[in-house]
Amino acid sequence: MKYPISVTKNPCPKEKPADESKLGFGKIFTDHMFMMDHNPEEGWHNGRIVPFGPIALHPASTVLHYGVEIFEGMKAYRSRSGQIRLFRPMENIKRLNNSAERLCLPQLDEEGCLEILKTFVETEKDWVPHSDGTSLYLRPYMFGNDPHLGVHSVKNTTFVIICSPVGAYYAEGINPVKIAIESEDVRAVRGGTGYAKCGGNYAASLRAGERAEKNGYTQVLWLDGVERKYIEEVGAMNVMFKIDGKIITPKLTGSVLPGITRKSCVELLRDWGYTVEERLISVDELFEAAANGTLEEAWGTGTAAVVSPIGKLFYKGKEYTVCGNRIGDLTQKLYDSLTGIQWGKVADEKNWCVTVCNG
């Protein structure tokens, strides 16, 4: 299914950032945004690329009162040959639909959504930065906007895509980050919305993140919400550990977001001959490995940061250093391999990248 798209060009385009080393993350936005509406009578309709600007909402809008909202995070990259490419976009689209199903929002036709993304990125292609380590971050999101109160399934929905030229997600860049394991708050529980990419999951993480930051830590490592002993996610990323030569990453039990970067790392690691165990790993097992020296490396994986090495872990008054507080060889190899594929520096043997246009 193709969604018709009208285009209204911004009459006052902004200047592109002159210094791409100062892009930061999510602070600068492009000239346009994509919008499309849905209701039971018409389905998805009125697809349009319009000048970037505020969105008008009824004060009783569903999203404002009940948090009916989902989103995705993905990137467009400028390859060495000048092509603009997306990395595994169909995985993001499938996850968006999974999130939509959980929050009773309407599904998008996968091929039609890919065409929307490609059309929108081509419209904004001049915003895709050129420097190493930079990209155009895409934020597709969907929300309910019924103009009346009352908890009910959504009838009126809006789908939006905005984008932002970005550099490194963390100020530390690819340098190791310090992580505090959270023992009080929980992010999600099985049967809840943990596997969906919805705003409520992230809102629930803010208090613990603020505590960690006050104590000098970059992110929070979450434990499961029932027994409070199994590792789940690190901040807004999945997490992996190299313990005694094996790679261990938390099992997708329904409370952990199924990351596209996580999936890509698992596939690459297995191709390289590593044993990858997707299973429950307790905080006690992790710290026993840290204490006896078998915890060799630890890293987070996600679209925003790609791969982020963990240099220190803190839990209940004890801090452990991982890999001498430096990036490990395997973590570096994963980062180089993934970004190499994304930016066209190495061959895309798995056909993960989708070409949008020539830049």
N, C-alpha and C positions, 0 to 999 in steps of 0.2 A: 504494500500500500504506500502510495506517495502522498505526502501532505502538501497541498499547494501553499506557496510562500510568497507574500508580497514584500517588497523592499522599499523602505523610505529612507533615503540617505540623510545622514546628519548634516544640516546646512552649516554647522560650525564645528568642523573636526578639530580635535585637540592636537597639540604638538606631541610627537613621540618622545619618550625619554631620551635625553642626550647622553646620559651616563648609565649604561646598562649594569654597571657594577653596584649601583645603588637602588636597584629595583625593589629589593625586599620581597615580601610575599603578601599579595592581596591588597595592596595599597593604591594601585593605579588601575583604572578601568578603561576599556576601549570605547570607541565612538558609538557602538550599537549594542543592542540586546535582541534576543529572539523571544517571542511570546506566542502562546497558542492556548485556546480555551477548550473546555470540554463540558458538555451537559448531556443528560440521557437522551434528549431529543435529536441533537445534531452530532453527537460524538465529538471527536477532535475537529476543530474548525478554526478559521481565522488565524492561520499561521502567518506570522509577520516578523520581519526584521525592521526595527525602529530605532530612532536615536536613544542612546542610553539616558535614563532618567528615572525619577521617582515612579512608583507604582501606586495607583489610587486604590484604597481598600475601604470597604464599608466598616464602620466601627464595630459591628457585630460579627465580622468575618470569622469563619470557622478557625482559621489558622491562628488568629490572635487569642482565642479563648480556649481552644482545645489542642493546639499544637499539631494539627494534622498537616505534616510537612515532611518531605523526604528530599534528599539531594545526592549528587554524585560529585566526584572530583577526578578530573582527567586532564591531559596536557596535549598540546600540539607542539611539535618540535620542528625546527629548521635543520634539515640534514646538510651534510657537507656539500652535496650536489645541488643544494638550493631548493629541494622539495620540502613542502609542508606536510607533516605526517602525524597520524594519531597512533597511539600505542594500545592495541587490543581493545578498541572501542566497543566491540560487541559484548565483551565481558562487562563493561560498565552499564551498557543498556540492559542486559539481562538482570544485573543486580538492581538497577533502578526499578525494573518491573517487579522483582521479588519484594523490594521495599514497599512498592505501591500496593501489592497484594496484601501485605501485612497491615497497612493502614487504610485499607478499603478505598484506595485511589485507583483511577482507571489505568489500564495497560496501554502502552505504546507499541505500535507495530515496530519490530526491531529494525527491519530494513528501512522503513520510513524514517525512523529516528536517526539512523546512520546518515541518511541523506540530509536531514535537517542539520546535523552536526557539520557535515562537510560543506554545505552551503554557507552556514554561518561562519565557519573558520575561513573559508575563501573570501568572504566579505571583509573579514578582519585580518587578512594575511599580512598586511604591512605592519601589524602590531606584534607579529611573532619576532622576538628578539634574535640577534645574530650571535651573541657571545657564548662561549662555552659555559655550560651549567645553567643556561637560561631557557625559558620556554614560555608558551602562552597557556596559562592555567584556565581550564574551562569548568564552570560551575553550573551544570544543569540542576534545576530543582522544580519541585511540583508542590502545590499547596491547595487546600480546600478553601473556598471563599464564599460559602453560602452566607447570605446577608441576614442571618437571624440566629438567635441563641437556641440552645438545646443540643444535647449530645445525640448525634445520629450519624448515619452514613452520609458521606459527602455527595451532593448533587452537582455542584459547580466547582470546577477545578481549573487552575491556571498552571501552565508549564512555561518555564523561563530558562534561558541560558544567558549567562553573563561571562565575561572573560577578562583576564588580567595578566599582563606580562610580568613574569616573576623570576627571581633568582633563587638563592638557597632558602629553604623553609626555616631552618634554625640558624641563629647568628653564628653558631659554632661551625656551620658548614658540614663537611664530612669528618670533622674532629669528634672524638667521643663525647657523649653527653652523660650527665649524672642523673640517675633515676631513683626515685623513692618509691618503695612498695607500700601501697595504701592498705591499712589494716582496719579502717573504720567504715568509710563510705564504699558502696559498690556501684559499678557502672550499669550492670544489667543482670538478668537472671534467665535461665532456660524457660522457654515459654513466653518470654517477654519480647522486647523489640531489639535485643542485642545484635541479631544478625541483619537487621535493617539499618540503613544509613539514614537515620532521622534525627532531627534537631534535639529532641528530648534526651537522647543518649548523651549528647555532648554537653547539654545544659547541666545534666546530673553530674558531670565530671568536674565542673568548674571549682567547686569548693575544695576538693582534694588537690586539684592542680594549683590553686592559690596557696594552700598550705605548703606544698612542696616547693613552690617558687620562693616563698619567704625563708625557707631553710636552705636555699642555694641549689635546688635541684631543678632540672629542666622539665622533667615529665614525671608522670605517675605510672607505676606498674600495677595493674588491677588484678585482684584475686576474684575467684568465683563468688557469687552472691549468696550461696547456700552454706557451704562448709568453710568458706573464707580461707582456703588453703591451696587452691589450685590456680596457677598462673593463667591469665586470660589474654590481656592486651597491654601494650605500653602506650599510654596517652591516646593519640589518634592513629596508632599504627598496630599492626601485628608484630609479634616478637619471635625470635629464634635464638637458640642456644647451641653452641658446639660443645658437647660434653664427651670427653674421652673419644674423640674422633667421630662421633655420631652427631647428626643434627636433630634436635628436638624442637618441635613447635606445637603449641596448644591445639588440641583437636577442635574442630568446628562443631560444637555441641548445640548451637542455637543461640548462645549468648555472646559469641565472638563474630566480629564482622569478617566475612569471607573476602579477604583482600585480593585484588588482582596482582599486585606486586608480590604478595605472599605466594600466590599460585605460581607465578613466573619463577620465583626463587626456588620453590620446591622442584619444579620441572628441570631447571638448570642444574641444581645440586644432584639430582638423580642421574642426569646425563653425565655428570662428572664422576660418577661412581660412588657418591656418598650415600650412606644409609640415612634416610630421613624418616623419623618417627613422628607421626601426627597423633599425639596422645595427651592424656592428662599428665601434667608435671606439677608436683607440689612445691611450695616455697621451701619446705624442709629439704627436699631433694636438691633443689637449686643451690641452696646455701651450703649443703654438705659438699656439693661439687666445688663450690667456690672455696670452701675451707680446705679441701684436700688437694686442690690444684688441678682437678679434671675439667673445671669450667674454663674452656680455652678461649671462647669468644662469645659475644652476645650482641645482637643488633635488632633494630626495629625495621619494619618494611612498610612502605606506603607510597602513594602517588606523589604526595607533596615533597617528602624528603628522599624518596627512592629507597636508599639504605642508610640507616643512621647507627653507627657503632655505639655501644654502651660501654663506658669506661668505669663507672662506679655504680654500685647497687647498695641502697640503704634500707634496712628493715629493723624496726624495734631497737633502735639505739646502736646498731652495728653497721659498719660500712665496709664493703668488700670492693677491691679493685679488680677489674677484669682486663686481662691481656695487657697488664702494665699500663693501663689507661691510654692505650694507643689503638689505632685501627688494626684489626687482625688481617692476616693475609687472605683468608677466605672472604671476610667482609669486603675487603678492597676488591677482590676478584668479582664478587657479585655486583658491586657498584659499577665497576668498570665495564662489565659485560652488559648489564641492563642499560646503562646510559650510552654505551657504545652502539647498541641496537637502536635505541631511541633516537640518537642524533646521527645515525648512519655512519658511524666510524668503523663498525664491524658488520659483517654479513648478517642479515636477518634470516637465518636458516629455518626458523620456525614460522616465517611469514606472519609475525605478530603485528607488523606495522601496516597501516592503511594510508596510502597516499591521497592527499586531498587535492593538491594542485602544485604547480611550480611557483616558487616565491619570487 
